């Protein structure tokens, strides 16, 4: 598991603005800060990928170069994931894209009764590719697990990465047990989930803050 906030960086500033109840009122800035976190996480993930050596012709000669070997597919849970997705797409600008509609269903306060509904999915062929599944909030992890297994109908990726701006310990533990082959990339790891399965201290509802209340 990689944690962006483990060492001081500009990411801490972006995360602080994401959480700030006053700065959150500026939807454009909220979306842009999620996008920036996506760019930083994408850059860190790129360091773990496989590259091939080559040469590129410049106006003055040939320069040694590296090229990304495996195609990347960016998968995002609608709607909250869109700004974070854009940050990843800014870095992996040639990536193919998958989109999934998933949301919380019936919940009467008992985690056993917490349902994840999924009513839309579109994806390119994932066979042999690098799958990066992004969602701004890793709360229970149940949505991400369901989405991951649904995506496998489009092929088995060579490797899978899951990225989130903010995560809970419960969600991290859940995914590490259920999808141990996936590597986690996080902006920050918070204290816990509350009774409504929201991350504490978290930042609230990322989808509402980015695009308005449902």
N, C-alpha and C positions, 0 to 999 in steps of 0.2 A: 504494500500500500504506500502510495506517495501522498504527502501532505504539503501543499503549497505554503501554508502558513507556519510550517515548522521553523523556517528561517525568515528573519525580517526582510521584507521586500515591498515594492510598490503594490503587490497584491493585497497586503494588509490594509492599505489605504482604500482600495476599491471595495474590499469586504466591509470595512467600517462604514462606507457610504451606503452600501447595500442595506445595512442593518439600521441605519439612522432613521428614526421615525419622521424627521423633518425633511431630510434629503430624499426619502422615498416618495414624497409627494410629487417630485419631478419625474414623471414616467419615462421621459426620454433619457434622463441621466441614469435611472435605474436599469433600463435596457442596455445602455452603453456600458455600464459597469459589469453587468453579466457577460456582455460580449467581450470585454477586456479579460475577465477571468477565463473565459473560453479560450482566448488567444494564448494566455500564459500556460494553461493546462495543455493545450494542443502542442505548444513548443516543447514542453517537458516530455510529453508522450513521444514526440518525434525522435527524441534521443534514444528511445528503446527500440526503434524500428530498424529494419534491415535495409542497407543501401548497397548499391553496386558502384564500383569504381569506373570512371570513364574520363573522357576529355571533352572540352568544349572549345570551339574556335572563337577567339577574340579578334579584334581588328589588328592585333600585333603578334599573334601567335596562338599556341595551344596551351590551355590551362588544365591541370588535373581537377577532376570534379567528382561529386557523388550524386547519385540519383536514387530516389526512393524506389525500392524493388517491388514491394507488394502494393496493389491498388488498395485505397482506403474507402470504406463506406461509413458515412456518418449517419447514425440512427437517433431520432429524437422523439420524445413523447410530447404530443401537442397538448396545450398551447404554450405552457410555461417554458418549455425547452427551446423555443425559437431563438431568443436572444443569445443564449449560450451556444446554440448550434451555429449561429452566424459567426461567432468568434472562432469556432473550430474551422468553419468554411473559409474564413479569411486566411488561415494558415494552410489547410489542406484544400487549396482552391480548385484542384482537379478531382476531388472526391465525388463519388456517387452518393446518393442520399436515400434514406429510408425514413418514413414518418408513420407514427402509431398514435391512434386515439385511445388513451387509457385514462380512467378516472376512478375515484373512490365510489364504491357502491354502498350497499346496506351496512350500517354499523350501529350496534346498540351498546357500544362501550366495551365489549369483550373482543379481544384480538382474534379469537377463533371465529367470530362472526363478521370480521372485517373482510369485505369482498372487493376485488379489483375487477372492474368492467372494462372490456376492450372491444370497440366497435369498428375500428378502421385500422388497416395496415397495408402499406405499400413498400416494396423493397426491390432492389436489383438482385441479381444472383450474388450470393455471398461466398460461394465456393472458393476456398483458397485465398480469400482476401482478409484484410485487417478491418475488423469491425470495431467502431468506437461508438458506444451507446452513451448519450449525454442526457442529463436531467439536472436542473438546478438544485433540487432538494432530494437527498437520499434519506428518507424518513424511516419507514418500516422495511423498505427494500422489496416489498411484495410486488409492486408495479414493475420494477425493473426485472425481477425474476420472471414474471409472466411474459413480459415483452421479449426478453432474451429467448425463451423457449419457443415463443411464437415465430420469431425471426428465423429459427433454425429450419423451418419448412422451405426457406429460400436457399438453403445450402449451408454447409459447415465451414465457418471461417477458419483461416489458419491461426488466427489469434484474436482475442476479444479484450477490449479495454472498456471500463465503465468510469465515467467522469461526472462529478457533481460539484457545485460551488460550496454547498454546506451539507454535512452529513451528521447522523446520530450514531452513537456507538451500537445501538440495537440494530440499525439498518446495516452497518458494516459487518457485524457478526452474522447476521442473517445471510447476506450475500456470500460471505467467505465460506459458509457451510453449504449453501445451496448451489453456488457457481464457483467452486474453488479454482477453476481454470482461468477465470477472469481476473485481470489486475485492476485495482481501484486507484483512481486519481482524484484527490479531493482538494478543494480550496481550504476548508476548515472543518474540524471535527468538534462538534458541540457537546453539551452535557448529557442530554437525554431526550426522550419523547414524553410529552404530557399525555393526559388521559384521552385527548382527542387525536393523538398520533401526530401532533405537530412538534417540530424540533424546537428545543429550548436551549439557548435564547433565540436561535434561528433568526428569521426576518419577517415572518408572516407568510401570506400566500403569494408566491412569486408570480403566478399567472395573473392574479388581480392587480398586483402592483405594476406589472409590465403593461397590461392591456385593459385594465378596468374591471370592475366587479362583474361577476356573472349574473 
